[in-house]
Amino acid sequence: MESEGLTLVVKKNTADELNLPYSGLFSYISLNVHSSLEAVGLTAAVSTRLSEHGISANIIAAYTHDHLFVPADKGDEALRLLFRFCC
């Protein structure tokens, strides 16, 4: 836990049902690429690609996949950029 407080990642409807405050709405993108915590460069490549187009992202690197949270109004654009990046 951070000294400033606890961060929870929950769906909007769950936050609303539980009367939890939230600071914004974000689109969730899971990278279906098997990544490793020892791998170098995936987070940098993704964040660079998005930032080149003015899209901020919070990235959670999990054991086998990385998960992105981008502003809700940028979700579709972020997906298009990432699909072009990989395919």
N, C-alpha and C positions, 0 to 999 in steps of 0.2 A: 504494500500500500504506500502511496506517495504521501508526503507530509501534508499536502494541500487537500487530500481527500481520496475517496475511492472512485475509481472509474468502472462502470459497468457497461457492457455492450449487450443491449437488449432490443427487441423489436419495439417499434413505436407503440403498437397497441398494448403490449405488456407494460411499458412505462406508464401509459395513460391509465390502464386498469389499476396499477399499484400507486398511482399518484406520484410517480418519480419525476423529478425535474430533469430536463435535458436542455442542452445548449444549441442543438441543431439536428437536422435530419441528414443522413448520409446514405449513399448507396453502398451496398456490400458486394465486393467482387472477390471471389476465391480463385486463386491461380492454381489451375489443375496441372501443375508441373511438380513433379516430385523433387522437392528441394531438401537440402540438408543444412543443418545449423553450421556445418563446417564449410559449406559452399560459399564462395565469394562472388559478389557481383550482381546477383539477381535483383536484390532490393535497389541497388544503385541504378541499374539499367531501367527498371520500371519507374522509379521516382524521377529519373532524368527525362524519360520519354513524356511523362505526364506534365512535369514542370515546364518543358519546352512549349506546352500548349496552355499554360496558365492554370493547370489543375493541381491543387494540393491534395495530398494523400497521407493518411495515417496508415501505417503498415504494421501488422502483427505477424511476425515470423513464427510459425508453429513448427512442430517437429518435422512434418513432411510436406506441408503446403504453406504458402503465404496468403494472407488475407488483407485486402485493401478496403479502406473506407474513404470515399471521396464525397464532396458535396453532392447532395441529391440531384441538383439541377445539372450536374456534370457527369452523372453516371453513364448515360448512353454514349457520350463523347469519349469518355475514358475507355469503355469497352471497345469502341471502334478503333481507337489508337492501339490498344493492346492486341487486338486481333491482327491488325496490320503489322504490328511489331513481330508477332510470332509466326504468322502463316503466309 
